[in-house]
Amino acid sequence: MSGPEAFVARTSPVGTGLLVLGSLAFVAAGAWALGWFGEAPTTRRYSEDSLIWIGCASVLFFGLTMLVGGARLFDRRPRIVVDAQGVLWRDFSDELIPCSRIRGWTMQDM
């Protein structure tokens, strides 16, 4: 699929690894707020119910982020490939979008 002027974007192992480690830290903090490592923390700022909601949200959201990041960490396939045949964007589909199906293209600097 790749030609001489193909653009290929891959997942950054360092960035994805940091994402997984950061997610793990927030899962651990949420588990601590839920009292999974002993007595649950107490504070005057938040009620006990608030800490339970914060802990559950943290464990669920960052646990999912950790799983998705962990899966991407071991996926060595290119995320995006743009060449003369078309566009392959793995977050959208595993199928090639042929150039004949693309109606317009806009370049934008960020």
C-alpha positions as CSV (number, residue, x, y, z in Angstrom):
1,M,0.0,0.0,0.0
2,S,2.9,2.4,0.6
3,G,4.4,4.2,-2.3
4,P,7.4,6.4,-2.6
5,E,5.5,9.5,-1.3
6,A,3.2,7.8,1.2
7,F,2.5,9.5,4.5
8,V,2.6,7.0,7.4
9,A,1.7,7.9,11.0
10,R,2.4,5.3,13.8
11,T,1.5,5.3,17.5
12,S,4.2,6.8,19.7
13,P,5.3,4.0,22.1
14,V,6.7,6.6,24.6
15,G,3.6,8.8,24.5
16,T,1.3,5.8,24.8
17,G,3.4,4.3,27.6
18,L,3.1,7.6,29.5
19,L,-0.6,7.6,28.9
20,V,-0.9,4.1,30.4
21,L,1.3,5.0,33.4
22,G,-0.7,8.2,34.0
23,S,-4.0,6.2,33.8
24,L,-2.7,3.6,36.2
25,A,-1.8,6.4,38.7
26,F,-5.4,7.8,38.4
27,V,-6.9,4.3,38.8
28,A,-4.8,3.9,41.9
29,A,-6.0,7.3,43.3
30,G,-9.6,6.4,42.6
31,A,-9.1,3.0,44.3
32,W,-7.6,4.8,47.3
33,A,-10.6,7.2,47.4
34,L,-12.9,4.1,47.4
35,G,-11.0,2.6,50.3
36,W,-9.6,-0.4,48.4
37,F,-6.2,0.0,50.1
38,G,-7.5,0.3,53.6
39,E,-9.6,2.9,55.3
40,A,-11.1,5.4,52.9
41,P,-9.8,9.0,53.2
42,T,-11.8,11.7,54.9
43,T,-11.8,15.4,54.1
44,R,-13.8,18.4,55.2
45,R,-14.0,19.6,51.6
46,Y,-15.9,16.6,50.1
47,S,-18.5,14.4,51.6
48,E,-18.1,10.6,51.8
49,D,-20.6,10.2,48.9
50,S,-18.7,12.6,46.8
51,L,-15.5,10.7,47.3
52,I,-17.2,7.5,46.3
53,W,-18.5,9.1,43.1
54,I,-15.0,10.6,42.3
55,G,-13.4,7.3,43.0
56,C,-15.8,5.3,40.8
57,A,-15.5,7.8,37.9
58,S,-11.7,7.8,38.2
59,V,-11.5,4.0,38.2
60,L,-13.9,3.6,35.3
61,F,-12.7,6.4,33.0
62,F,-9.0,5.9,33.5
63,G,-9.3,2.1,33.6
64,L,-10.8,2.3,30.2
65,T,-8.1,4.7,29.0
66,M,-5.5,2.3,30.4
67,L,-7.0,-0.6,28.5
68,V,-7.2,1.2,25.2
69,G,-3.7,2.7,25.6
70,G,-2.4,-0.7,26.5
71,A,-3.9,-2.3,23.4
72,R,-2.4,0.5,21.2
73,L,1.0,0.0,22.8
74,F,1.3,-3.4,21.3
75,D,-0.4,-2.6,18.0
76,R,2.5,-2.0,15.6
77,R,0.3,-1.3,12.5
78,P,0.4,2.2,11.1
79,R,-2.5,4.4,12.4
80,I,-2.8,6.5,9.2
81,V,-1.5,5.9,5.7
82,V,-2.1,8.3,2.9
83,D,-0.8,7.4,-0.6
84,A,-1.7,7.3,-4.2
85,Q,-4.2,4.5,-3.6
86,G,-6.2,6.3,-0.9
87,V,-6.4,6.8,2.8
88,L,-6.3,4.2,5.6
89,W,-7.3,5.5,9.0
90,R,-7.4,2.7,11.5
91,D,-9.5,4.7,14.0
92,F,-12.2,5.0,11.4
93,S,-12.0,1.7,9.6
94,D,-9.6,-1.1,8.7
95,E,-10.5,-0.7,5.0
96,L,-8.8,1.6,2.5
97,I,-10.8,4.7,1.4
98,P,-9.9,4.9,-2.3
99,C,-9.0,8.3,-3.8
100,S,-12.0,8.0,-6.2
101,R,-14.4,8.2,-3.2
102,I,-12.8,11.3,-1.7
103,R,-14.6,14.5,-2.9
104,G,-12.5,17.2,-1.4
105,W,-9.3,17.7,0.5
106,T,-8.3,20.7,2.6
107,M,-4.8,21.4,4.0
108,Q,-4.7,23.2,7.3
109,D,-1.8,24.3,9.5
110,M,-2.0,23.9,13.2
